[in-house]
Amino acid sequence: MAKCSNCGKAVVFGRAVSHSKRATNRPFHPNLQRVTVMQNGKPVKTTWCAKCIKSLGKVR
């Protein structure tokens, strides 16, 4: 499964609870995007979550 290369965020499982209170497993998927990041002066394509991409813009 894909996960964020920066923070390690990945799929987390929880419970979907119906009106009758029957609980079934459901996944919570993070918002993962493919981005090009400069590492050691070279562009590298990595998978980052939207929160890390947002904080990347604030570092400048």
C-alpha positions as CSV (number, residue, x, y, z in Angstrom):
1,M,0.0,0.0,0.0
2,A,1.1,3.6,-0.6
3,K,2.2,5.8,2.2
4,C,3.6,9.3,2.6
5,S,7.4,9.3,2.1
6,N,7.7,12.3,4.4
7,C,5.6,11.5,7.5
8,G,4.7,7.8,6.9
9,K,0.9,8.4,6.9
10,A,-0.9,5.3,5.5
11,V,-4.3,3.7,5.4
12,V,-6.0,3.4,8.9
13,F,-8.9,1.1,9.6
14,G,-11.9,2.0,11.7
15,R,-15.5,1.0,12.1
16,A,-18.6,1.9,10.0
17,V,-21.6,1.8,12.4
18,S,-25.0,1.4,10.9
19,H,-28.3,2.5,12.3
20,S,-28.7,-1.0,13.9
21,K,-25.3,-0.5,15.6
22,R,-23.7,-3.3,13.5
23,A,-20.0,-2.4,13.1
24,T,-18.1,-3.3,9.9
25,N,-14.5,-2.5,9.1
26,R,-13.8,0.5,6.8
27,P,-10.6,2.1,5.6
28,F,-9.6,5.8,6.1
29,H,-7.4,6.7,3.1
30,P,-5.0,9.6,3.3
31,N,-4.9,12.2,0.5
32,L,-1.7,11.0,-1.2
33,Q,-0.3,12.8,-4.2
34,R,2.8,12.2,-6.5
35,V,5.1,15.3,-6.3
36,T,8.5,16.2,-7.5
37,V,10.8,17.2,-4.7
38,M,14.4,18.4,-4.9
39,Q,16.7,16.0,-3.0
40,N,20.5,16.6,-3.1
41,G,20.0,19.0,-6.0
42,K,18.1,16.5,-8.1
43,P,14.3,16.3,-8.8
44,V,12.8,13.1,-7.3
45,K,9.2,11.9,-7.7
46,T,7.8,10.8,-4.4
47,T,4.4,10.2,-2.8
48,W,3.4,12.8,-0.2
49,C,0.2,13.5,1.7
50,A,-1.6,16.8,1.2
51,K,-0.7,18.0,4.7
52,C,3.0,17.6,4.0
53,I,2.7,19.3,0.6
54,K,0.9,22.2,2.3
55,S,3.7,22.5,4.9
56,L,6.3,22.3,2.1
57,G,4.9,25.5,0.6
58,K,5.1,27.3,4.0
59,V,8.8,26.6,4.5
60,R,9.9,29.1,1.9
